[in-house]
């Protein structure tokens, strides 16, 4: 009998990986340049940046809860996935036409609406398509492809801006091309998996179906997320320390390359050793790196800290999603991933707004120090979530 851990990854997982690669390639052709575009071209401020990213991410989080629960009810994940990628792929290039901060606000929020609609059903579909013994590898592969696209995107941006200096708007507009490819793959390639469940036909947004362990896990996530503001502030900090604007996409590329390679490795470790240790260690690393950002004084400090920040993501991303899939019944995975994404994202607005305000009024030490402190508190809470490897893998997976 074949060892399940040696199974090839399912077709859905591979296709969703390629879709994420192309989507993030397009997104990251824009994102590392967005803070400078807002501040220097559109006349916005750091506070505007915090509000735009916070509202966009909070909107996305609310929709992730709804779409996850609704995909359980209708027993159809693909429709949410395809529509969400379509909306984002068509709207994102319009940033190239923005002329005021509120234009950027509307476009970014609509882009995140697409993300909100697709994310929880997609995460549940990966679990539906995958044997429990290789879930860490499946989520690690998906995140690795996502980050590989995010590494390629900035390289394309650098090459484009070297050939066409200052043509930011044109660069943003051409992201329509990968967006159209993604739409085709999502509608034609991805296949739904049947959900045989007593919960089918019911729509609910409560936490009642879940036990204390899952609820405590969500609480730890909320505490951590409250100190995890938008990564756009890291780019702002990089600029302040002296990293030239032309090198920001390259810095972003290195960051995502570390995340991509790290996710492939860490995903396999999660299958072998369980999820919780990697999340706790990752959050402690985050605390150290975030605090160090506040005291960075040279450009090489920034480059090293982005490597450390990439390692934090690699340790936690496959572990966090695997723990969700393994702690809940199959019939509630959409709802569980909805709450997972909601817990992370609902505090995005206060987190980014508070960080931006602290940064503006009190400086980097206060802003980054708050994030580091909350990460330590969250890691302490997570230690109270009782899991063992066998429970993680096989909790009511029928």
One Martini backbone bead per residue (centre of mass of N, CA, C, O) as a GRO file, in nm:
protein
  398
    1UNK     BB    1   0.097   0.036   0.022
    2UNK     BB    2   0.080   0.361  -0.011
    3UNK     BB    3   0.228   0.630   0.105
    4UNK     BB    4   0.062   0.921   0.163
    5UNK     BB    5   0.320   1.116   0.185
    6UNK     BB    6   0.393   1.030  -0.136
    7UNK     BB    7   0.190   1.174  -0.267
    8UNK     BB    8   0.068   1.347  -0.501
    9UNK     BB    9  -0.046   1.631  -0.582
   10UNK     BB   10  -0.326   1.757  -0.655
   11UNK     BB   11  -0.460   1.923  -0.915
   12UNK     BB   12  -0.590   2.155  -0.759
   13UNK     BB   13  -0.336   2.246  -0.610
   14UNK     BB   14  -0.168   2.315  -0.859
   15UNK     BB   15  -0.361   2.519  -0.990
   16UNK     BB   16  -0.384   2.710  -0.743
   17UNK     BB   17  -0.086   2.775  -0.749
   18UNK     BB   18  -0.075   2.911  -1.030
   19UNK     BB   19  -0.286   3.124  -0.972
   20UNK     BB   20  -0.129   3.257  -0.740
   21UNK     BB   21   0.120   3.332  -0.895
   22UNK     BB   22  -0.017   3.526  -1.101
   23UNK     BB   23  -0.158   3.710  -0.899
   24UNK     BB   24   0.101   3.799  -0.741
   25UNK     BB   25   0.256   3.908  -0.975
   26UNK     BB   26   0.059   4.140  -1.028
   27UNK     BB   27   0.044   4.263  -0.742
   28UNK     BB   28   0.375   4.296  -0.707
   29UNK     BB   29   0.404   4.515  -0.932
   30UNK     BB   30   0.263   4.725  -0.721
   31UNK     BB   31   0.294   4.721  -0.402
   32UNK     BB   32   0.594   4.837  -0.353
   33UNK     BB   33   0.487   5.121  -0.501
   34UNK     BB   34   0.236   5.232  -0.347
   35UNK     BB   35   0.338   5.427  -0.128
   36UNK     BB   36   0.484   5.622  -0.325
   37UNK     BB   37   0.239   5.679  -0.505
   38UNK     BB   38   0.062   5.803  -0.286
   39UNK     BB   39   0.266   6.023  -0.170
   40UNK     BB   40   0.401   6.148  -0.450
   41UNK     BB   41   0.147   6.145  -0.659
   42UNK     BB   42  -0.136   6.171  -0.478
   43UNK     BB   43  -0.083   6.312  -0.183
   44UNK     BB   44  -0.043   6.136   0.052
   45UNK     BB   45  -0.022   5.939   0.357
   46UNK     BB   46   0.035   5.727   0.613
   47UNK     BB   47  -0.256   5.737   0.710
   48UNK     BB   48  -0.385   5.666   0.442
   49UNK     BB   49  -0.248   5.392   0.418
   50UNK     BB   50  -0.379   5.265   0.670
   51UNK     BB   51  -0.674   5.300   0.579
   52UNK     BB   52  -0.673   5.158   0.306
   53UNK     BB   53  -0.558   4.882   0.406
   54UNK     BB   54  -0.755   4.834   0.641
   55UNK     BB   55  -1.027   4.842   0.490
   56UNK     BB   56  -0.961   4.631   0.278
   57UNK     BB   57  -0.898   4.394   0.481
   58UNK     BB   58  -1.166   4.402   0.640
   59UNK     BB   59  -1.353   4.345   0.406
   60UNK     BB   60  -1.227   4.076   0.334
   61UNK     BB   61  -1.284   3.935   0.608
   62UNK     BB   62  -1.592   3.939   0.604
   63UNK     BB   63  -1.613   3.771   0.336
   64UNK     BB   64  -1.466   3.514   0.432
   65UNK     BB   65  -1.685   3.424   0.623
   66UNK     BB   66  -1.925   3.411   0.429
   67UNK     BB   67  -1.802   3.231   0.197
   68UNK     BB   68  -1.734   2.986   0.367
   69UNK     BB   69  -2.021   2.922   0.471
   70UNK     BB   70  -2.163   2.917   0.190
   71UNK     BB   71  -1.996   2.678   0.071
   72UNK     BB   72  -2.118   2.472   0.265
   73UNK     BB   73  -2.415   2.501   0.181
   74UNK     BB   74  -2.379   2.468  -0.152
   75UNK     BB   75  -2.136   2.280  -0.229
   76UNK     BB   76  -1.949   2.533  -0.362
   77UNK     BB   77  -1.628   2.658  -0.434
   78UNK     BB   78  -1.555   2.747  -0.727
   79UNK     BB   79  -1.734   2.997  -0.769
   80UNK     BB   80  -1.584   3.175  -0.563
   81UNK     BB   81  -1.304   3.154  -0.682
   82UNK     BB   82  -1.358   3.261  -0.971
   83UNK     BB   83  -1.489   3.535  -0.898
   84UNK     BB   84  -1.263   3.654  -0.720
   85UNK     BB   85  -1.041   3.654  -0.942
   86UNK     BB   86  -1.192   3.825  -1.148
   87UNK     BB   87  -1.233   4.089  -0.996
   88UNK     BB   88  -0.934   4.146  -0.934
   89UNK     BB   89  -0.817   4.125  -1.230
   90UNK     BB   90  -0.994   4.378  -1.338
   91UNK     BB   91  -0.929   4.607  -1.113
   92UNK     BB   92  -0.625   4.644  -1.047
   93UNK     BB   93  -0.525   4.813  -1.309
   94UNK     BB   94  -0.680   5.089  -1.223
   95UNK     BB   95  -0.450   5.227  -1.068
   96UNK     BB   96  -0.336   5.367  -1.333
   97UNK     BB   97  -0.600   5.587  -1.309
   98UNK     BB   98  -0.534   5.725  -1.062
   99UNK     BB   99  -0.562   6.073  -0.890
  100UNK     BB  100  -0.652   5.987  -0.596
  101UNK     BB  101  -0.684   5.846  -0.289
  102UNK     BB  102  -0.987   5.753  -0.331
  103UNK     BB  103  -0.937   5.580  -0.575
  104UNK     BB  104  -0.751   5.380  -0.432
  105UNK     BB  105  -0.952   5.293  -0.222
  106UNK     BB  106  -1.163   5.162  -0.414
  107UNK     BB  107  -0.977   4.962  -0.562
  108UNK     BB  108  -0.857   4.808  -0.319
  109UNK     BB  109  -1.129   4.717  -0.202
  110UNK     BB  110  -1.225   4.556  -0.450
  111UNK     BB  111  -0.991   4.364  -0.461
  112UNK     BB  112  -1.051   4.251  -0.166
  113UNK     BB  113  -1.323   4.133  -0.232
  114UNK     BB  114  -1.215   3.908  -0.408
  115UNK     BB  115  -1.046   3.780  -0.184
  116UNK     BB  116  -1.282   3.727   0.013
  117UNK     BB  117  -1.444   3.529  -0.175
  118UNK     BB  118  -1.201   3.306  -0.228
  119UNK     BB  119  -1.025   3.209   0.019
  120UNK     BB  120  -1.190   3.005   0.195
  121UNK     BB  121  -1.282   2.811  -0.031
  122UNK     BB  122  -0.993   2.746  -0.122
  123UNK     BB  123  -0.884   2.627   0.143
  124UNK     BB  124  -1.104   2.407   0.157
  125UNK     BB  125  -1.043   2.274  -0.120
  126UNK     BB  126  -0.765   2.174  -0.046
  127UNK     BB  127  -0.863   1.988   0.182
  128UNK     BB  128  -1.070   1.823   0.009
  129UNK     BB  129  -0.820   1.727  -0.198
  130UNK     BB  130  -0.663   1.617   0.071
  131UNK     BB  131  -0.470   1.438   0.251
  132UNK     BB  132  -0.390   1.466   0.582
  133UNK     BB  133  -0.075   1.380   0.545
  134UNK     BB  134  -0.043   1.646   0.312
  135UNK     BB  135  -0.130   1.936   0.404
  136UNK     BB  136   0.128   2.086   0.459
  137UNK     BB  137   0.234   2.053   0.167
  138UNK     BB  138  -0.003   2.189   0.024
  139UNK     BB  139   0.017   2.467   0.167
  140UNK     BB  140   0.313   2.511   0.104
  141UNK     BB  141   0.285   2.511  -0.204
  142UNK     BB  142   0.082   2.738  -0.234
  143UNK     BB  143   0.256   2.955  -0.091
  144UNK     BB  144   0.504   2.926  -0.270
  145UNK     BB  145   0.366   3.018  -0.533
  146UNK     BB  146   0.273   3.286  -0.431
  147UNK     BB  147   0.568   3.392  -0.364
  148UNK     BB  148   0.690   3.354  -0.640
  149UNK     BB  149   0.512   3.563  -0.775
  150UNK     BB  150   0.606   3.791  -0.573
  151UNK     BB  151   0.902   3.779  -0.689
  152UNK     BB  152   0.852   3.829  -0.996
  153UNK     BB  153   0.701   4.098  -1.005
  154UNK     BB  154   0.934   4.298  -0.920
  155UNK     BB  155   1.120   4.225  -1.157
  156UNK     BB  156   0.935   4.333  -1.372
  157UNK     BB  157   0.925   4.619  -1.260
  158UNK     BB  158   1.222   4.685  -1.284
  159UNK     BB  159   1.252   4.636  -1.588
  160UNK     BB  160   1.038   4.839  -1.677
  161UNK     BB  161   1.166   5.098  -1.531
  162UNK     BB  162   1.432   5.085  -1.688
  163UNK     BB  163   1.293   5.125  -1.972
  164UNK     BB  164   1.044   5.308  -1.817
  165UNK     BB  165   1.078   5.573  -1.659
  166UNK     BB  166   0.800   5.654  -1.448
  167UNK     BB  167   0.582   5.423  -1.560
  168UNK     BB  168   0.358   5.334  -1.347
  169UNK     BB  169   0.084   5.325  -1.491
  170UNK     BB  170   0.162   5.119  -1.709
  171UNK     BB  171   0.239   4.893  -1.520
  172UNK     BB  172  -0.042   4.858  -1.390
  173UNK     BB  173  -0.204   4.794  -1.654
  174UNK     BB  174  -0.048   4.515  -1.739
  175UNK     BB  175  -0.188   4.330  -1.515
  176UNK     BB  176  -0.416   4.217  -1.696
  177UNK     BB  177  -0.286   3.968  -1.824
  178UNK     BB  178  -0.263   3.768  -1.581
  179UNK     BB  179  -0.563   3.798  -1.505
  180UNK     BB  180  -0.681   3.650  -1.757
  181UNK     BB  181  -0.545   3.377  -1.708
  182UNK     BB  182  -0.674   3.319  -1.435
  183UNK     BB  183  -0.966   3.309  -1.526
  184UNK     BB  184  -0.935   3.062  -1.708
  185UNK     BB  185  -0.831   2.858  -1.492
  186UNK     BB  186  -1.068   2.881  -1.288
  187UNK     BB  187  -1.302   2.790  -1.487
  188UNK     BB  188  -1.158   2.530  -1.632
  189UNK     BB  189  -0.963   2.369  -1.418
  190UNK     BB  190  -1.121   2.378  -1.169
  191UNK     BB  191  -1.250   2.144  -0.924
  192UNK     BB  192  -1.493   2.013  -0.758
  193UNK     BB  193  -1.581   1.881  -0.434
  194UNK     BB  194  -1.757   1.669  -0.271
  195UNK     BB  195  -1.996   1.727   0.004
  196UNK     BB  196  -2.056   1.506   0.265
  197UNK     BB  197  -2.325   1.647   0.463
  198UNK     BB  198  -2.528   1.753   0.733
  199UNK     BB  199  -2.471   2.075   0.678
  200UNK     BB  200  -2.603   2.091   0.432
  201UNK     BB  201  -2.817   2.382   0.384
  202UNK     BB  202  -2.665   2.547   0.605
  203UNK     BB  203  -2.654   2.882   0.750
  204UNK     BB  204  -2.364   2.990   0.944
  205UNK     BB  205  -2.167   3.224   1.184
  206UNK     BB  206  -2.081   3.048   1.412
  207UNK     BB  207  -1.893   2.883   1.694
  208UNK     BB  208  -2.052   2.625   1.793
  209UNK     BB  209  -1.912   2.382   1.621
  210UNK     BB  210  -1.671   2.452   1.813
  211UNK     BB  211  -1.414   2.419   2.013
  212UNK     BB  212  -1.199   2.548   2.243
  213UNK     BB  213  -0.939   2.526   2.079
  214UNK     BB  214  -1.027   2.693   1.833
  215UNK     BB  215  -1.104   2.952   1.990
  216UNK     BB  216  -0.822   3.002   2.113
  217UNK     BB  217  -0.678   3.026   1.847
  218UNK     BB  218  -0.832   3.275   1.750
  219UNK     BB  219  -0.743   3.460   1.978
  220UNK     BB  220  -0.442   3.453   1.915
  221UNK     BB  221  -0.472   3.571   1.630
  222UNK     BB  222  -0.588   3.845   1.713
  223UNK     BB  223  -0.352   3.942   1.883
  224UNK     BB  224  -0.143   3.928   1.661
  225UNK     BB  225  -0.292   4.103   1.440
  226UNK     BB  226  -0.291   4.371   1.603
  227UNK     BB  227   0.046   4.375   1.545
  228UNK     BB  228  -0.014   4.325   1.215
  229UNK     BB  229   0.051   4.523   0.990
  230UNK     BB  230   0.108   4.649   0.712
  231UNK     BB  231   0.381   4.601   0.493
  232UNK     BB  232   0.407   4.894   0.390
  233UNK     BB  233   0.572   4.997   0.641
  234UNK     BB  234   0.836   4.853   0.568
  235UNK     BB  235   0.885   5.025   0.315
  236UNK     BB  236   0.896   5.291   0.457
  237UNK     BB  237   1.136   5.217   0.640
  238UNK     BB  238   1.334   5.157   0.413
  239UNK     BB  239   1.337   5.447   0.302
  240UNK     BB  240   1.434   5.591   0.562
  241UNK     BB  241   1.713   5.429   0.580
  242UNK     BB  242   1.792   5.420   0.232
  243UNK     BB  243   1.627   5.274   0.029
  244UNK     BB  244   1.580   5.285  -0.285
  245UNK     BB  245   1.310   5.286  -0.484
  246UNK     BB  246   1.435   5.099  -0.712
  247UNK     BB  247   1.486   4.858  -0.476
  248UNK     BB  248   1.213   4.767  -0.357
  249UNK     BB  249   1.134   4.533  -0.551
  250UNK     BB  250   1.388   4.362  -0.480
  251UNK     BB  251   1.330   4.331  -0.183
  252UNK     BB  252   1.054   4.194  -0.228
  253UNK     BB  253   1.168   3.951  -0.381
  254UNK     BB  254   1.344   3.830  -0.159
  255UNK     BB  255   1.123   3.793   0.047
  256UNK     BB  256   0.951   3.590  -0.135
  257UNK     BB  257   1.168   3.379  -0.181
  258UNK     BB  258   1.191   3.293   0.112
  259UNK     BB  259   0.895   3.208   0.144
  260UNK     BB  260   0.885   2.993  -0.076
  261UNK     BB  261   1.107   2.800   0.023
  262UNK     BB  262   1.009   2.776   0.319
  263UNK     BB  263   0.728   2.647   0.265
  264UNK     BB  264   0.824   2.381   0.140
  265UNK     BB  265   0.973   2.287   0.397
  266UNK     BB  266   0.766   2.341   0.634
  267UNK     BB  267   0.531   2.166   0.535
  268UNK     BB  268   0.673   1.892   0.595
  269UNK     BB  269   0.723   1.941   0.899
  270UNK     BB  270   0.429   1.961   0.985
  271UNK     BB  271   0.356   1.663   0.916
  272UNK     BB  272   0.570   1.551   1.135
  273UNK     BB  273   0.532   1.777   1.406
  274UNK     BB  274   0.331   1.988   1.368
  275UNK     BB  275   0.203   2.318   1.417
  276UNK     BB  276   0.251   2.483   1.685
  277UNK     BB  277   0.564   2.519   1.702
  278UNK     BB  278   0.583   2.701   1.442
  279UNK     BB  279   0.406   2.933   1.538
  280UNK     BB  280   0.554   3.016   1.795
  281UNK     BB  281   0.834   3.064   1.670
  282UNK     BB  282   0.738   3.268   1.456
  283UNK     BB  283   0.631   3.486   1.658
  284UNK     BB  284   0.904   3.535   1.797
  285UNK     BB  285   1.051   3.626   1.543
  286UNK     BB  286   0.871   3.865   1.484
  287UNK     BB  287   0.936   4.026   1.739
  288UNK     BB  288   1.237   4.063   1.679
  289UNK     BB  289   1.216   4.193   1.396
  290UNK     BB  290   1.031   4.433   1.461
  291UNK     BB  291   1.216   4.565   1.669
  292UNK     BB  292   1.459   4.598   1.471
  293UNK     BB  293   1.328   4.800   1.277
  294UNK     BB  294   1.336   5.044   1.477
  295UNK     BB  295   1.681   5.025   1.490
  296UNK     BB  296   1.749   5.075   1.213
  297UNK     BB  297   2.048   5.237   1.021
  298UNK     BB  298   2.085   5.043   0.770
  299UNK     BB  299   2.041   4.881   0.475
  300UNK     BB  300   2.142   4.596   0.569
  301UNK     BB  301   1.934   4.564   0.787
  302UNK     BB  302   1.688   4.545   0.605
  303UNK     BB  303   1.765   4.296   0.443
  304UNK     BB  304   1.785   4.103   0.691
  305UNK     BB  305   1.495   4.151   0.800
  306UNK     BB  306   1.346   4.040   0.550
  307UNK     BB  307   1.448   3.757   0.586
  308UNK     BB  308   1.327   3.711   0.869
  309UNK     BB  309   1.034   3.771   0.779
  310UNK     BB  310   1.020   3.534   0.579
  311UNK     BB  311   1.061   3.308   0.793
  312UNK     BB  312   0.809   3.359   0.951
  313UNK     BB  313   0.613   3.285   0.721
  314UNK     BB  314   0.716   2.995   0.670
  315UNK     BB  315   0.647   2.881   0.957
  316UNK     BB  316   0.323   2.971   0.967
  317UNK     BB  317   0.141   2.923   0.716
  318UNK     BB  318   0.108   2.608   0.699
  319UNK     BB  319   0.040   2.571   1.001
  320UNK     BB  320  -0.221   2.738   1.033
  321UNK     BB  321  -0.396   2.585   0.815
  322UNK     BB  322  -0.359   2.298   0.915
  323UNK     BB  323  -0.487   2.340   1.193
  324UNK     BB  324  -0.765   2.401   1.092
  325UNK     BB  325  -0.822   2.139   0.924
  326UNK     BB  326  -0.755   1.941   1.188
  327UNK     BB  327  -0.983   2.070   1.403
  328UNK     BB  328  -1.209   2.002   1.188
  329UNK     BB  329  -1.472   1.931   1.013
  330UNK     BB  330  -1.544   1.897   0.684
  331UNK     BB  331  -1.835   2.044   0.699
  332UNK     BB  332  -1.666   2.315   0.841
  333UNK     BB  333  -1.430   2.444   0.673
  334UNK     BB  334  -1.537   2.703   0.557
  335UNK     BB  335  -1.607   2.831   0.831
  336UNK     BB  336  -1.327   2.803   0.959
  337UNK     BB  337  -1.177   2.977   0.744
  338UNK     BB  338  -1.348   3.221   0.789
  339UNK     BB  339  -1.259   3.268   1.086
  340UNK     BB  340  -0.960   3.277   1.038
  341UNK     BB  341  -0.961   3.522   0.839
  342UNK     BB  342  -1.125   3.709   1.021
  343UNK     BB  343  -0.935   3.719   1.268
  344UNK     BB  344  -0.697   3.845   1.109
  345UNK     BB  345  -0.860   4.092   0.948
  346UNK     BB  346  -1.052   4.263   1.143
  347UNK     BB  347  -0.781   4.416   1.268
  348UNK     BB  348  -0.652   4.574   1.031
  349UNK     BB  349  -0.754   4.858   1.074
  350UNK     BB  350  -0.659   4.915   1.366
  351UNK     BB  351  -0.369   4.827   1.324
  352UNK     BB  352  -0.288   5.028   1.093
  353UNK     BB  353  -0.390   5.288   1.225
  354UNK     BB  354  -0.223   5.274   1.485
  355UNK     BB  355   0.050   5.249   1.357
  356UNK     BB  356   0.038   5.511   1.189
  357UNK     BB  357  -0.003   5.698   1.434
  358UNK     BB  358   0.250   5.620   1.594
  359UNK     BB  359   0.451   5.680   1.371
  360UNK     BB  360   0.375   5.983   1.335
  361UNK     BB  361   0.391   6.072   1.657
  362UNK     BB  362   0.632   5.857   1.798
  363UNK     BB  363   0.743   5.642   1.607
  364UNK     BB  364   0.899   5.339   1.550
  365UNK     BB  365   0.921   5.216   1.835
  366UNK     BB  366   0.621   5.218   1.912
  367UNK     BB  367   0.505   5.061   1.671
  368UNK     BB  368   0.694   4.803   1.669
  369UNK     BB  369   0.669   4.737   1.974
  370UNK     BB  370   0.372   4.656   1.976
  371UNK     BB  371   0.396   4.415   1.781
  372UNK     BB  372   0.595   4.251   1.952
  373UNK     BB  373   0.429   4.224   2.214
  374UNK     BB  374   0.176   4.078   2.089
  375UNK     BB  375   0.328   3.826   1.990
  376UNK     BB  376   0.403   3.720   2.271
  377UNK     BB  377   0.116   3.692   2.378
  378UNK     BB  378   0.010   3.498   2.158
  379UNK     BB  379   0.211   3.266   2.211
  380UNK     BB  380   0.115   3.213   2.501
  381UNK     BB  381  -0.175   3.136   2.430
  382UNK     BB  382  -0.112   2.898   2.232
  383UNK     BB  383   0.008   2.703   2.451
  384UNK     BB  384  -0.298   2.632   2.555
  385UNK     BB  385  -0.328   2.461   2.303
  386UNK     BB  386  -0.437   2.137   2.275
  387UNK     BB  387  -0.207   1.917   2.108
  388UNK     BB  388  -0.166   1.638   1.890
  389UNK     BB  389  -0.077   1.488   1.608
  390UNK     BB  390  -0.324   1.293   1.589
  391UNK     BB  391  -0.538   1.514   1.631
  392UNK     BB  392  -0.467   1.700   1.399
  393UNK     BB  393  -0.522   1.477   1.165
  394UNK     BB  394  -0.817   1.323   1.297
  395UNK     BB  395  -1.046   1.530   1.342
  396UNK     BB  396  -1.323   1.468   1.215
  397UNK     BB  397  -1.281   1.367   0.875
  398UNK     BB  398  -1.593   1.279   0.762
   0.00000   0.00000   0.00000
